Amino acid sequence: MAQDPGTSPDIWKIELERAWLDIPKPFRSDRSVHRTLQCRLFGLLRQAGLKTVADYMPPRIADRPVDIIALGEQNEIVYAICLDTLVSLAAVKSLGSFDAQNKIIFTTGMLEKKVKESTFFLNEEIKHLHLKPFDK
């Protein structure tokens, strides 16, 4: 069965890269890029008909919130998503602390070599997608 494009992380990657490119260069601080991408992702998940929660702090985790969670019909976590410059141990711990059908980290680091090195922290349950809007 084909996946609904509204719930496709590969489509989200394209949309997030577009949103990043739409930020005028003088306004592209790390924080503004992060929040813009978080807002765009929130909107994409809402358009797909999912209930969404931003900055979800999992129980027993104090280091880092999960940027976005999307809930299904029974309030089960369908998507748990972190946005980070590199794959951080804190993000992996946050995502690993609860059950979710899909766990994803989108990275924004400009040095692809560093991003690849940071994937050391990943495990098989977390999908990683690297955003590269300036390589097109």
C-alpha positions as CSV (number, residue, x, y, z in Angstrom):
1,M,0.0,0.0,0.0
2,A,1.4,3.4,-0.9
3,Q,2.1,5.9,1.8
4,D,0.0,9.1,1.9
5,P,2.2,12.0,0.7
6,G,1.0,14.0,3.7
7,T,2.7,11.6,6.0
8,S,5.9,10.9,4.1
9,P,9.1,12.0,5.7
10,D,10.7,12.3,2.3
11,I,8.1,14.8,1.2
12,W,8.6,16.6,4.5
13,K,12.3,16.8,3.8
14,I,11.5,18.7,0.5
15,E,9.1,21.0,2.2
16,L,11.4,21.7,5.1
17,E,14.2,22.5,2.7
18,R,11.9,24.9,0.8
19,A,10.9,26.6,4.1
20,W,14.6,27.0,5.0
21,L,15.4,28.6,1.6
22,D,12.4,31.0,2.0
23,I,14.0,32.6,5.1
24,P,15.8,35.7,3.9
25,K,19.6,35.3,4.4
26,P,19.9,38.1,7.0
27,F,17.3,36.3,9.2
28,R,18.9,32.8,9.1
29,S,20.2,32.3,12.6
30,D,20.3,28.8,14.0
31,R,17.4,29.5,16.2
32,S,15.2,31.1,13.6
33,V,15.9,28.3,11.1
34,H,15.0,25.7,13.8
35,R,11.8,27.3,14.8
36,T,10.7,28.0,11.2
37,L,11.3,24.3,10.4
38,Q,9.4,23.3,13.5
39,C,6.5,25.5,12.5
40,R,6.4,24.2,9.0
41,L,6.5,20.6,10.2
42,F,3.7,21.3,12.6
43,G,1.6,22.6,9.7
44,L,2.4,19.7,7.5
45,L,1.3,17.2,10.1
46,R,-1.9,19.2,10.8
47,Q,-2.7,19.2,7.1
48,A,-2.3,15.4,7.1
49,G,-5.1,15.3,9.7
50,L,-2.9,14.5,12.7
51,K,-3.1,16.0,16.2
52,T,0.2,17.7,16.9
53,V,2.1,18.8,20.0
54,A,5.2,20.9,19.9
55,D,8.1,20.7,22.4
56,Y,6.9,17.5,24.0
57,M,9.0,16.7,27.1
58,P,9.0,12.9,27.6
59,P,8.6,11.5,31.2
60,R,11.9,11.1,33.0
61,I,13.8,13.2,30.4
62,A,15.2,16.6,31.4
63,D,17.8,17.2,28.6
64,R,15.8,17.9,25.5
65,P,12.1,18.0,24.3
66,V,11.0,16.3,21.2
67,D,10.2,19.1,18.7
68,I,7.0,17.6,17.4
69,I,4.8,14.6,18.1
70,A,1.8,13.7,16.0
71,L,-1.0,11.6,17.5
72,G,-3.3,9.1,15.9
73,E,-7.0,8.5,16.5
74,Q,-6.5,6.9,19.9
75,N,-3.8,9.5,21.0
76,E,-1.1,7.0,20.2
77,I,2.2,8.7,19.1
78,V,2.4,8.1,15.3
79,Y,5.4,10.4,14.7
80,A,8.1,11.8,17.1
81,I,10.4,14.2,15.4
82,C,13.5,16.1,16.5
83,L,15.3,18.8,14.5
84,D,18.9,19.3,15.3
85,T,22.2,20.6,13.8
86,L,23.7,17.1,14.4
87,V,22.4,13.8,15.6
88,S,22.7,14.5,19.3
89,L,22.7,12.0,22.1
90,A,20.1,14.1,23.9
91,A,17.7,13.8,20.9
92,V,18.3,10.1,20.7
93,K,17.6,9.6,24.4
94,S,14.5,11.7,24.2
95,L,13.1,9.8,21.2
96,G,14.1,6.5,22.8
97,S,12.3,7.1,26.1
98,F,8.8,6.3,24.8
99,D,7.0,4.3,22.2
100,A,6.1,5.8,18.8
101,Q,5.4,4.2,15.5
102,N,7.9,6.5,13.7
103,K,10.9,8.3,15.2
104,I,12.8,10.8,13.0
105,I,15.7,13.2,13.4
106,F,16.1,15.9,10.7
107,T,19.6,17.4,10.8
108,T,20.5,20.9,9.5
109,G,24.3,20.9,9.9
110,M,26.2,22.5,7.1
111,L,29.2,20.2,7.4
112,E,28.0,16.9,6.1
113,K,31.0,15.1,7.4
114,K,30.2,16.1,11.0
115,V,26.6,15.1,10.5
116,K,27.6,11.7,9.2
117,E,29.9,11.2,12.2
118,S,27.1,12.2,14.6
119,T,24.9,9.3,13.3
120,F,27.0,7.1,15.6
121,F,24.3,7.8,18.2
122,L,21.4,6.4,16.1
123,N,19.8,3.1,16.6
124,E,17.6,1.1,14.2
125,E,14.3,2.6,15.5
126,I,15.2,6.2,14.5
127,K,15.2,7.4,10.9
128,H,17.7,10.2,10.0
129,L,17.2,12.7,7.2
130,H,19.7,15.4,6.5
131,L,18.4,18.7,5.1
132,K,20.6,20.2,2.4
133,P,18.6,23.1,0.8
134,F,21.7,24.8,-0.6
135,D,23.0,21.8,-2.6
136,K,20.3,22.0,-5.2
